[in-house]
Amino acid sequence: MAVAAGLSHKALIPLDGKPMIAHVLDALRATPAITRIIVCIETPTVLDGLLLPGEDIIPAADGPSASVLAGLAACGTPLLVTTADNPLLRPEWIEAFLKDAGTADLAVGVAKEATVRRDVPGTARTFIRLADVAFSGCNLFLFRTEVSRRVASLWRRLENERKHPLRMGWLLGPSVLLRFLLRRLDTRALLARIRKLTGAQARFVFMPDGRAAVDVDKPADLELVRRLMASERRN
């Protein structure tokens, strides 16, 4: 998408008069609970003029999980993680997410399929289907305690095996993979397995607005975001 737009980074694609990442930064700045903002990127100069004094940059690592681990090493916990292609992000969504995360070591923001289809009808999103719920990720993660680092490390191991599904399944446990394939794996069993593997109590936080699941992965997403932003301006 960056190449198609003639830019070095997807995060710089203009939306509503400013780069995509600027919308994410604005949402974070408007959230009282956020006390420090750090951007993880491999080419810091592309952000010239976009960051405010006190906002920092750390170098991106090899892949998302490694970058999160680098962020945890640099900043410690609690650490809220989101992505630059999440331009619809709103302060009230972040506040709701942080509140509902409770005391979990790790919280993951997701939106139920019914919520997404209610708020963004006709959108083509990817849904993870468990036995008790289908949901889409919202690019919001809270690494609240030091124990959550172990989940990031497990994520790194899974990411390293992403081209080898059988090895990924072995890391999670063959029974978990089989139950998932048979649609018999529910959220309780999945979170219990994560706790057994890492010692971390994880929690899914179901976002109240289906638009939270809309990020920009393809041209159709970009057009969708532009339509949603235009609709919001009219209202």
Secondary structure, DSSP 4 states (H G I P E B T S, - for coil): -HHHHT-S-GGGSEETTEEHHHHHHHHHHT-TT----EEE-S-GGGGTTTSPTT-EEE---SSHHHHHHHHHHHH-SSEEE--TT-TT--HHHHHHHHHHTTT-SEEEEEEEHHHHHHHSTT-----EE-SS-EEEEEEEEEE-SGGGHHHHHHHHHHHHTTT-HHHHHHHH-HHHHHHHHTT---HHHHHHHHHHHHS--EEEEE-S-GGGG---SSHHHHHHHHHHHHHHHH-
